[in-house]
Amino acid sequence: MPHPHQRRAPIQKNPVYSAVIYDKNLRVNQMTWISGEKYNFGDSKYELQTEEKIFNLKGNKIEVGDLKIGDKVKIYFTSDIAVLETYPGKIESKCISKVVKQ
């Protein structure tokens, strides 16, 4: 148990970002930080490589086809985010906890 005057290191939350669908295949841009650890996504475009982790606001699973160009999504990442150096940058499924259509 820490001494009453000692501080514990803050617990880092997993990153959460909002983004906009700009093309089919879960391609997003306009990545905006919401909470958790910050990553430097910049103004780039990304393809989220997950089809099994997409939900609506009620928590119901939805299909990639339910997302339309211009839809806003919230992306919940795991603690490790790796972006493949392709265009658009690809973010693997193992780096994504869930994608929620707003």
DRENPA-540937 format. One record per atom (N, C-alpha, C): x, y, z. Coordinates in steps of 0.001 Angstrom, whole numbers. Last residue first. Layout:
# residues N
{{X, Y, Z}}
...
***
This chain:
# residues 102
{{-21861, 6764, -35093}}
{{-22482, 7823, -34286}}
{{-23812, 8257, -34830}}
{{-20743, 3468, -34836}}
{{-21355, 4464, -35717}}
{{-22097, 5474, -34853}}
{{-17793, 2397, -33399}}
{{-19201, 2684, -33124}}
{{-19688, 3786, -34061}}
{{-15569, -219, -33211}}
{{-15912, 965, -33991}}
{{-17407, 1180, -33790}}
{{-13227, -1624, -30819}}
{{-14532, -1538, -31480}}
{{-14640, -234, -32244}}
{{-10465, -2112, -30601}}
{{-11408, -2781, -29699}}
{{-12800, -2796, -30310}}
{{-7757, -2586, -32717}}
{{-9070, -1944, -32586}}
{{-9960, -2758, -31652}}
{{-5528, -4000, -33260}}
{{-5320, -2685, -32638}}
{{-6639, -1984, -32320}}
{{-6315, -6197, -34677}}
{{-5830, -6422, -33307}}
{{-5604, -5112, -32557}}
{{-6866, -5142, -37237}}
{{-7970, -5460, -36330}}
{{-7503, -5616, -34886}}
{{-4553, -2541, -38238}}
{{-5002, -3924, -38125}}
{{-6075, -4102, -37059}}
{{-4761, 82, -40329}}
{{-4719, -210, -38899}}
{{-5351, -1579, -38717}}
{{-2957, 1401, -43027}}
{{-3860, 349, -42550}}
{{-3639, 105, -41064}}
{{-3022, 4427, -44829}}
{{-2408, 3648, -43757}}
{{-3400, 2628, -43226}}
{{-4172, 4100, -48274}}
{{-4136, 4750, -46958}}
{{-3466, 3840, -45928}}
{{-852, 3334, -48434}}
{{-1790, 4444, -48600}}
{{-3124, 3886, -49028}}
{{1210, 2081, -45741}}
{{603, 1953, -47062}}
{{-232, 3209, -47263}}
{{2555, 1058, -43230}}
{{2949, 2173, -44092}}
{{2503, 1924, -45525}}
{{247, 296, -40693}}
{{1066, -189, -41800}}
{{1328, 966, -42754}}
{{372, 1233, -37402}}
{{-173, 1618, -38705}}
{{775, 1109, -39782}}
{{-562, 88, -34275}}
{{449, 14, -35321}}
{{-226, 329, -36648}}
{{-1087, 592, -30954}}
{{-1581, 957, -32280}}
{{-410, 914, -33251}}
{{-1934, -845, -27979}}
{{-900, -834, -29019}}
{{-1522, -513, -30367}}
{{-4278, -767, -26504}}
{{-3152, 62, -26061}}
{{-2039, 143, -27103}}
{{-6956, -475, -28888}}
{{-6259, -1181, -27825}}
{{-5069, -310, -27436}}
{{-9438, 2111, -29530}}
{{-8229, 1353, -29830}}
{{-7774, 539, -28624}}
{{-12420, 2912, -30825}}
{{-11819, 2558, -29542}}
{{-10637, 1639, -29845}}
{{-13774, 5417, -32709}}
{{-12883, 4261, -32766}}
{{-12227, 4081, -31403}}
{{-16821, 6449, -33912}}
{{-15916, 6568, -32780}}
{{-15102, 5275, -32764}}
{{-17822, 8045, -36964}}
{{-17625, 6868, -36127}}
{{-16709, 7223, -34966}}
{{-20093, 9533, -39209}}
{{-19095, 9705, -38158}}
{{-19039, 8426, -37336}}
{{-20525, 9303, -42745}}
{{-20889, 8881, -41385}}
{{-19739, 9139, -40424}}
{{-19438, 9819, -45212}}
{{-19884, 10968, -44428}}
{{-20313, 10605, -43017}}
{{-20587, 6893, -46697}}
{{-19643, 8007, -46792}}
{{-20233, 9208, -46068}}
{{-21997, 4576, -44300}}
{{-22038, 5333, -45550}}
{{-20990, 6445, -45523}}
{{-22381, 1385, -42992}}
{{-21670, 2662, -42885}}
{{-21636, 3326, -44253}}
{{-23436, -1018, -43603}}
{{-24325, -81, -42911}}
{{-23680, 1294, -42733}}
{{-21362, -2541, -44585}}
{{-22273, -1931, -45548}}
{{-23263, -955, -44929}}
{{-20316, -3657, -42262}}
{{-19570, -2583, -42925}}
{{-20481, -1831, -43889}}
{{-23057, -4211, -39934}}
{{-22157, -4615, -41017}}
{{-21432, -3400, -41596}}
{{-23304, -4203, -36321}}
{{-23756, -3833, -37663}}
{{-22694, -4246, -38673}}
{{-24433, -5119, -33096}}
{{-23453, -5306, -34153}}
{{-24075, -4925, -35494}}
{{-25607, -2736, -30762}}
{{-25902, -3848, -31668}}
{{-24854, -3912, -32769}}
{{-25318, -521, -29215}}
{{-24460, -1661, -28914}}
{{-24728, -2883, -29772}}
{{-26621, 1707, -29945}}
{{-27327, 851, -28986}}
{{-26504, -371, -28599}}
{{-25028, 2818, -31916}}
{{-25041, 3456, -30593}}
{{-25742, 2617, -29526}}
{{-23628, -123, -33548}}
{{-24370, 1134, -33543}}
{{-24386, 1683, -32118}}
{{-20340, -1515, -34363}}
{{-21588, -1466, -33605}}
{{-22310, -142, -33831}}
{{-17890, -3794, -35376}}
{{-18609, -2562, -35711}}
{{-19989, -2599, -35059}}
{{-16062, -5946, -35525}}
{{-16128, -5119, -34314}}
{{-16843, -3794, -34555}}
{{-15630, -7320, -37852}}
{{-16391, -7999, -36810}}
{{-16595, -7157, -35556}}
{{-13994, -6050, -39516}}
{{-15392, -6112, -39940}}
{{-16259, -6676, -38832}}
{{-11113, -4123, -39761}}
{{-11974, -4928, -38900}}
{{-13386, -4905, -39454}}
{{-8981, -2224, -40499}}
{{-9104, -3597, -40978}}
{{-9863, -4464, -39976}}
{{-9460, 929, -41602}}
{{-9597, 113, -40402}}
{{-9867, -1317, -40846}}
{{-7342, 2992, -43270}}
{{-8298, 1911, -43484}}
{{-8293, 1046, -42232}}
{{-6927, 6564, -43340}}
{{-6645, 5241, -42805}}
{{-7731, 4255, -43207}}
{{-5184, 9583, -44123}}
{{-6340, 8708, -44311}}
{{-5938, 7300, -43879}}
{{-3883, 12402, -42170}}
{{-3838, 11283, -43113}}
{{-5153, 10520, -43188}}
{{-3268, 14497, -40569}}
{{-4401, 14662, -41485}}
{{-4502, 13520, -42489}}
{{-2258, 12863, -37502}}
{{-2179, 13922, -38499}}
{{-3427, 13994, -39350}}
{{-1875, 11035, -35531}}
{{-2453, 10549, -36772}}
{{-2382, 11600, -37871}}
{{-149, 10598, -32995}}
{{-45, 11609, -34037}}
{{-557, 11035, -35360}}
{{-2112, 9865, -30093}}
{{-1213, 9447, -31161}}
{{-1219, 10525, -32231}}
{{-2662, 9952, -26605}}
{{-2723, 10639, -27905}}
{{-1689, 10060, -28862}}
{{-4631, 7921, -24445}}
{{-3317, 8296, -24954}}
{{-3461, 8920, -26344}}
{{-7883, 9291, -23679}}
{{-6823, 8297, -23605}}
{{-5519, 8837, -24150}}
{{-10134, 10870, -26096}}
{{-9611, 10585, -24756}}
{{-8529, 9518, -24829}}
{{-10268, 12043, -28713}}
{{-11324, 12244, -27726}}
{{-10784, 12020, -26319}}
{{-8802, 13318, -31681}}
{{-8614, 12715, -30365}}
{{-9777, 13048, -29445}}
{{-9858, 12628, -34917}}
{{-9835, 13626, -33851}}
{{-9763, 12924, -32506}}
{{-9355, 12196, -38290}}
{{-9183, 11553, -36981}}
{{-9010, 12636, -35924}}
{{-10079, 12591, -40998}}
{{-10485, 13552, -39965}}
{{-10442, 12919, -38570}}
{{-11016, 9378, -42353}}
{{-10107, 10520, -42239}}
{{-10648, 11420, -41138}}
{{-11269, 5891, -43285}}
{{-11624, 7061, -42482}}
{{-10572, 8154, -42610}}
{{-12717, 3071, -44667}}
{{-11677, 4091, -44841}}
{{-12140, 5369, -44165}}
{{-14265, 706, -44729}}
{{-13875, 1333, -43457}}
{{-12701, 2287, -43614}}
{{-14996, 162, -47384}}
{{-13945, -626, -46738}}
{{-13408, 23, -45473}}
{{-15647, 3358, -49026}}
{{-16025, 2034, -48538}}
{{-14809, 1338, -47921}}
{{-14773, 6597, -47640}}
{{-14841, 5635, -48733}}
{{-15270, 4292, -48153}}
{{-14825, 8111, -45394}}
{{-14692, 8835, -46661}}
{{-14779, 7904, -47873}}
{{-16138, 8503, -42211}}
{{-16003, 7542, -43310}}
{{-15899, 8336, -44613}}
{{-14344, 10237, -39745}}
{{-15416, 10301, -40743}}
{{-15122, 9273, -41834}}
{{-13823, 9857, -36173}}
{{-13369, 9944, -37559}}
{{-14593, 9973, -38464}}
{{-12505, 10066, -32856}}
{{-13640, 10130, -33776}}
{{-13049, 10264, -35176}}
{{-10806, 7847, -30585}}
{{-10802, 8897, -31605}}
{{-12135, 8905, -32341}}
{{-9189, 6811, -27716}}
{{-10484, 6876, -28389}}
{{-10435, 8077, -29331}}
{{-6666, 4732, -26219}}
{{-7075, 5863, -27055}}
{{-8470, 5701, -27658}}
{{-6918, 3609, -22829}}
{{-6740, 3309, -24243}}
{{-7292, 4456, -25079}}
{{-5437, 5538, -20221}}
{{-6603, 4940, -20856}}
{{-6275, 4638, -22308}}
{{-3020, 5076, -17786}}
{{-3282, 5521, -19156}}
{{-4500, 4790, -19701}}
{{-3151, 6104, -14535}}
{{-3424, 4973, -15411}}
{{-3769, 5522, -16795}}
{{-509, 7905, -12972}}
{{-1843, 7878, -13581}}
{{-1983, 6675, -14508}}
{{1182, 6537, -10174}}
{{1260, 6976, -11571}}
{{-138, 6913, -12169}}
{{303, 7770, -6955}}
{{408, 6673, -7910}}
{{515, 7262, -9311}}
{{2128, 9548, -4541}}
{{1143, 9542, -5622}}
{{1380, 8326, -6498}}
{{2366, 9570, -1017}}
{{2896, 9174, -2315}}
{{1767, 9190, -3341}}
{{1255, 10004, 1398}}
{{1733, 11189, 683}}
{{2349, 10853, -672}}
{{594, 7477, 2405}}
{{-474, 8446, 2125}}
{{-27, 9672, 1334}}
{{2402, 4925, 626}}
{{2382, 5881, 1729}}
{{1331, 6939, 1404}}
{{650, 2194, -879}}
{{1514, 3376, -932}}
{{1340, 4244, 306}}
{{856, -1182, 0}}
{{0, 0, 0}}
{{897, 1237, 0}}
***
